Amino acid sequence: PSLGKFAYNKIMQGTIWHLGQAAILGIVQGVTEFLPVSSSGHLIIAREFLRLPDAGNGFDAILHLATLAATLIYFRQDWWRMFRGAKTKKDAATSPPPNRRLLWLIIIATIPGLVMGYFGNHWIENNFRSLLSVAILLVVLGITYLMFERLIKLPKKSKDLTSWDALSVGLTQAVAVIPGISRSGSTLLGGMYVGLTREAAAR
């Protein structure tokens, strides 16, 4: 009985410790996801700083489910309008309703990231999960932001996006599958490059 109790206590201690690690990394993910910094990169930095084991891209992807849920909840009215617009019948003489068109553009912009994540996951895990690569990419992206702000004149009013514009934004976001490159930051850059205001690109 004493041996069983000892084993049980060890298992519980290990479980609590692993849950604590997950909670710490979840906080790091939640704080950095919506800022133009790399949340995946900061997860790697946090692991190195706290000497936690690297659970790989799969675990990081699960941590992103919480921020995905937050995004769906915060923009719930926008999503509702888009899905309602998708059910609206299109008149042959008119263009698709704006909400349906926006939903279609979001789908297009999502495709490059799905392709990159599916086919590039193994290569990324083997080459871009070190502290050095994350540090280099954070510096490079920071310099890119500064240069972009100085060289690109931002529009006062957002243009109407085309499918090619949406694909361009999606391509910049797909690169952010690599830890150290911010998804929100790359999406901002891509959106502003194709003619959106900073606010519209962020939304």
C-alpha positions as CSV (number, residue, x, y, z in Angstrom):
1,P,0.0,0.0,0.0
2,S,2.8,2.4,0.8
3,L,4.4,1.7,-2.5
4,G,1.1,2.4,-4.3
5,K,0.6,5.6,-2.4
6,F,4.2,6.7,-3.3
7,A,3.6,6.0,-7.0
8,Y,0.2,7.8,-6.9
9,N,1.8,10.9,-5.3
10,K,4.6,10.9,-7.9
11,I,2.0,10.6,-10.7
12,M,0.0,13.5,-9.3
13,Q,3.1,15.6,-8.8
14,G,4.1,15.0,-12.4
15,T,0.6,15.7,-13.6
16,I,0.4,19.0,-11.7
17,W,3.8,20.0,-13.0
18,H,2.9,19.3,-16.6
19,L,-0.4,21.2,-16.2
20,G,1.5,24.1,-14.7
21,Q,3.9,24.1,-17.7
22,A,0.9,24.1,-20.1
23,A,-0.7,27.0,-18.2
24,I,2.5,29.1,-18.3
25,L,2.9,28.5,-22.0
26,G,-0.8,29.2,-22.6
27,I,-0.4,32.6,-20.9
28,V,2.6,33.4,-23.1
29,Q,0.6,32.4,-26.2
30,G,-2.5,34.4,-25.1
31,V,-0.5,37.6,-24.4
32,T,1.6,37.5,-27.6
33,E,-0.9,36.2,-30.2
34,F,-2.6,39.5,-31.0
35,L,0.5,41.6,-30.9
36,P,2.7,42.0,-34.0
37,V,5.3,39.7,-32.4
38,S,5.7,35.9,-32.9
39,S,3.7,34.0,-30.3
40,S,5.3,30.7,-31.5
41,G,8.7,32.3,-31.2
42,H,8.0,33.5,-27.7
43,L,6.8,30.0,-26.7
44,I,10.3,28.7,-27.7
45,I,11.9,31.6,-25.8
46,A,9.8,30.8,-22.7
47,R,10.7,27.1,-22.9
48,E,14.4,27.9,-23.0
49,F,14.2,30.5,-20.2
50,L,12.2,28.1,-17.9
51,R,14.1,25.0,-19.2
52,L,10.9,23.2,-20.3
53,P,10.9,20.4,-22.8
54,D,9.8,21.2,-26.4
55,A,6.6,19.4,-27.2
56,G,6.7,20.4,-30.9
57,N,4.5,22.2,-33.3
58,G,1.5,20.0,-32.5
59,F,1.4,21.2,-28.9
60,D,1.8,24.8,-30.0
61,A,-1.1,24.4,-32.4
62,I,-3.3,23.2,-29.6
63,L,-2.4,26.3,-27.5
64,H,-3.6,28.4,-30.5
65,L,-7.1,26.9,-30.1
66,A,-7.8,29.3,-27.2
67,T,-6.9,32.4,-29.2
68,L,-8.9,31.0,-32.1
69,A,-11.9,30.7,-29.8
70,A,-11.3,34.3,-28.5
71,T,-11.3,35.6,-32.1
72,L,-14.5,33.7,-33.0
73,I,-16.3,35.1,-29.9
74,Y,-15.0,38.7,-30.3
75,F,-16.0,38.8,-34.0
76,R,-19.1,36.7,-33.6
77,Q,-21.4,39.4,-35.1
78,D,-19.2,39.7,-38.1
79,W,-19.1,36.0,-38.6
80,W,-22.9,35.8,-38.3
81,R,-23.3,38.5,-41.0
82,M,-20.9,36.7,-43.3
83,F,-22.6,33.3,-42.9
84,R,-26.0,34.9,-43.4
85,G,-24.7,36.7,-46.5
86,A,-23.5,33.3,-47.8
87,K,-27.1,32.1,-47.8
88,T,-28.3,35.2,-49.7
89,K,-29.1,34.4,-53.3
90,K,-27.1,36.3,-55.9
91,D,-28.8,38.3,-58.5
92,A,-27.3,37.7,-61.9
93,A,-27.1,41.4,-62.6
94,T,-25.3,42.3,-59.4
95,S,-22.1,41.3,-57.6
96,P,-22.1,39.0,-54.6
97,P,-23.3,40.5,-51.3
98,P,-20.4,42.2,-49.4
99,N,-20.5,39.8,-46.5
100,R,-20.5,36.7,-48.7
101,R,-17.6,38.2,-50.7
102,L,-15.6,38.8,-47.4
103,L,-16.1,35.2,-46.3
104,W,-14.9,34.0,-49.7
105,L,-11.8,36.3,-49.4
106,I,-11.0,34.9,-45.9
107,I,-11.2,31.4,-47.2
108,I,-8.8,32.2,-50.1
109,A,-6.4,33.9,-47.6
110,T,-6.4,30.8,-45.4
111,I,-5.4,28.3,-48.0
112,P,-1.7,29.2,-48.3
113,G,-1.3,28.8,-44.5
114,L,-3.0,25.4,-44.6
115,V,-0.7,24.2,-47.4
116,M,2.4,25.5,-45.7
117,G,1.5,23.9,-42.4
118,Y,0.6,20.6,-43.9
119,F,3.6,20.1,-46.2
120,G,6.2,22.2,-44.3
121,N,5.6,21.1,-40.7
122,H,8.4,18.4,-40.6
123,W,10.9,20.7,-42.3
124,I,10.1,23.6,-39.9
125,E,10.3,21.5,-36.8
126,N,13.8,20.3,-37.9
127,N,15.2,23.7,-38.9
128,F,13.4,26.6,-37.2
129,R,12.7,25.7,-33.6
130,S,16.0,26.8,-32.1
131,L,16.5,29.9,-29.9
132,L,19.0,31.3,-32.5
133,S,16.7,31.1,-35.5
134,V,13.8,32.6,-33.5
135,A,16.1,35.5,-32.3
136,I,17.3,36.2,-35.9
137,L,13.8,36.2,-37.3
138,L,12.4,38.5,-34.6
139,V,15.2,41.0,-35.4
140,V,14.7,40.7,-39.1
141,L,10.9,41.2,-38.9
142,G,11.3,44.1,-36.5
143,I,13.6,45.9,-39.0
144,T,11.1,45.0,-41.8
145,Y,8.3,46.8,-39.8
146,L,10.4,49.9,-39.4
147,M,11.4,50.0,-43.1
148,F,7.8,49.4,-44.1
149,E,6.5,52.3,-42.0
150,R,9.0,54.6,-43.6
151,L,8.9,53.5,-47.2
152,I,5.2,52.6,-47.7
153,K,2.6,55.4,-47.7
154,L,-0.5,54.0,-46.0
155,P,-3.9,54.8,-47.6
156,K,-6.5,56.9,-45.8
157,K,-9.2,54.7,-47.0
158,S,-9.1,50.9,-47.7
159,K,-9.6,49.6,-51.2
160,D,-11.9,46.8,-52.2
161,L,-9.9,43.6,-52.0
162,T,-9.6,41.3,-55.0
163,S,-9.1,37.5,-54.8
164,W,-5.4,38.1,-55.7
165,D,-5.1,40.6,-52.9
166,A,-6.5,38.0,-50.4
167,L,-4.1,35.4,-51.8
168,S,-1.2,37.8,-51.3
169,V,-2.1,38.4,-47.7
170,G,-2.5,34.7,-47.2
171,L,1.0,34.1,-48.6
172,T,2.5,36.5,-46.1
173,Q,0.6,34.8,-43.3
174,A,1.7,31.3,-44.5
175,V,5.4,32.3,-43.9
176,A,4.4,32.9,-40.3
177,V,4.1,29.2,-39.7
178,I,7.8,29.5,-39.0
179,P,8.4,30.4,-35.3
180,G,9.9,33.9,-35.0
181,I,7.6,35.3,-37.7
182,S,4.4,36.9,-36.4
183,R,1.1,35.9,-37.9
184,S,-0.6,39.1,-36.9
185,G,2.4,41.1,-37.9
186,S,2.8,39.5,-41.4
187,T,-0.9,39.8,-42.0
188,L,-0.7,43.5,-41.2
189,L,2.2,44.0,-43.6
190,G,0.5,42.0,-46.3
191,G,-2.8,43.8,-45.8
192,M,-1.2,47.3,-45.9
193,Y,0.9,46.3,-48.9
194,V,-2.3,45.5,-51.0
195,G,-3.9,48.8,-50.0
196,L,-5.7,48.4,-46.7
197,T,-5.4,50.8,-43.8
198,R,-3.7,49.5,-40.7
199,E,-7.0,49.2,-38.9
200,A,-8.7,47.3,-41.7
201,A,-5.7,45.0,-42.1
202,A,-5.7,44.2,-38.4
203,R,-9.4,43.4,-38.4
